[in-house]
Amino acid sequence: MAEHFASVDAYVASFPPEVREVLEEIRRTVREAAPEGAGERISYGIAAVTLGGRDLVYFAGWKRHVSVYPVPEGDTAFRRDAGPYRSGRGTLRFPLDRPVPYGLVARLVRHLAAERSAPGGPGGEPGTAG
C-alpha cells in the first residue's frame, strides 16, 4: 500500500538524501517557473503544484530517477530537448546518476501554464508513474 503524505514537505522528506536534494531543486524550479499564486499539494500520492485550484504539474521521486508529469506539447525546440527524457505517456524521467536539466523543467512548467491559460486549455493529469 502506498504511503499517504500530509504535505509536499513530508513527501520530499521521506526520500533518501540524494533523491531529496533533487526533488527540492525540482520543487524550487517548478515554483519559480509557475505563475504567481501557484500552490502545492499531494495529489495521486505525489507532489503537485497547483494553479487556480487545479493541478498544473506533478513531480515524483523514485529509487533511481525523478519524474515530472505531464509533458506539454510545447514548441519544436522543447520537444527536441525533452525527447531523451521521455518515458511513457506524458512523463519526463531524469536518472539520478546524471545532471538534471532544471532549465528544461522550468520550460515544461511555462509551457503547461501557457496551455492552461489558452482558451479550452487542458486540465492536467499525471502521465504513467514509475
C-alpha positions in Angstrom: 0.0 0.0 0.0 1.3 3.4 -0.9 2.1 5.9 1.8 -0.1 8.9 2.3 1.6 12.2 2.9 0.0 15.3 4.5 2.2 17.7 2.6 4.8 18.1 -0.1 7.3 18.8 2.7 6.5 15.3 4.2 6.6 13.7 0.8 10.1 15.1 -0.1 11.4 14.4 3.4 10.5 10.7 3.0 13.3 10.1 0.4 17.0 9.4 0.9 19.2 12.5 0.8 20.4 12.0 -2.8 16.7 11.9 -4.1 15.5 14.5 -1.6 18.2 17.0 -2.9 17.0 16.6 -6.5 13.3 16.8 -5.5 13.9 20.0 -3.6 15.6 21.6 -6.6 12.8 20.5 -8.9 10.3 21.9 -6.4 12.1 25.2 -6.3 12.5 25.3 -10.1 8.8 24.5 -10.6 7.6 27.1 -8.1 9.8 29.8 -9.7 8.6 29.0 -13.2 4.9 28.7 -12.2 2.7 31.8 -12.4 2.2 33.9 -9.3 -0.4 32.4 -7.0 0.6 28.8 -7.6 0.2 26.4 -4.6 1.1 22.9 -3.9 -0.4 19.7 -2.5 -0.2 16.0 -2.6 -2.3 14.5 -5.5 -2.3 11.0 -6.7 0.2 10.3 -3.9 2.9 12.5 -5.3 3.8 16.2 -5.2 1.7 18.6 -7.3 1.9 22.3 -8.0 -1.5 23.9 -8.5 -2.7 26.9 -10.3 -6.2 28.2 -9.9 -7.1 25.3 -7.6 -6.2 22.7 -10.3 -3.1 20.6 -10.6 -0.6 22.1 -13.1 2.4 19.8 -12.8 3.4 16.8 -10.7 6.8 15.6 -9.6 7.8 12.3 -8.0 10.8 10.6 -6.6 11.9 7.0 -7.3 14.8 4.9 -6.4 17.0 5.7 -9.5 15.2 8.7 -11.0 12.8 11.5 -10.6 9.8 12.2 -12.8 7.8 15.2 -13.9 4.3 15.0 -15.4 2.5 15.8 -17.7 4.6 16.8 -20.7 3.1 19.6 -22.7 3.2 19.8 -26.5 5.4 22.8 -26.3 7.3 24.1 -29.3 9.7 22.3 -31.6 12.8 23.1 -29.5 11.1 21.9 -26.3 10.0 18.7 -27.9 13.6 18.1 -29.2 15.2 18.9 -25.9 12.6 16.8 -23.9 13.0 13.8 -26.2 15.8 12.0 -24.4 13.9 12.2 -21.1 10.5 11.0 -22.3 9.3 7.8 -20.6 5.8 6.6 -21.0 2.8 8.7 -21.8 3.3 12.3 -20.7 6.4 11.7 -18.4 9.9 13.1 -18.3 12.2 10.8 -16.3 15.6 12.1 -15.0 18.1 9.5 -13.9 19.7 10.4 -10.6 23.2 9.4 -11.9 23.2 12.3 -14.4 22.7 16.0 -14.1 19.1 17.1 -14.1 18.3 19.7 -16.8 16.4 22.1 -14.4 16.1 24.7 -17.3 14.1 22.1 -19.2 11.9 21.6 -16.1 11.2 25.3 -16.0 10.4 25.4 -19.7 7.9 22.5 -19.1 6.1 24.5 -16.4 6.0 27.6 -18.5 4.5 25.6 -21.5 1.9 24.0 -19.2 0.9 27.3 -17.7 0.6 28.8 -21.3 -1.5 25.8 -22.4 -3.7 26.2 -19.2 -4.3 29.9 -19.9 -5.2 29.2 -23.6 -8.9 29.1 -24.4 -10.0 25.5 -23.9 -6.7 24.6 -22.3 -6.2 21.1 -20.7 -6.6 20.4 -17.0 -3.6 18.2 -16.4 -3.5 14.6 -15.3 -0.3 12.8 -14.4 1.3 10.5 -17.0 2.4 7.0 -16.3 4.1 6.9 -13.0 7.2 4.9 -12.3 
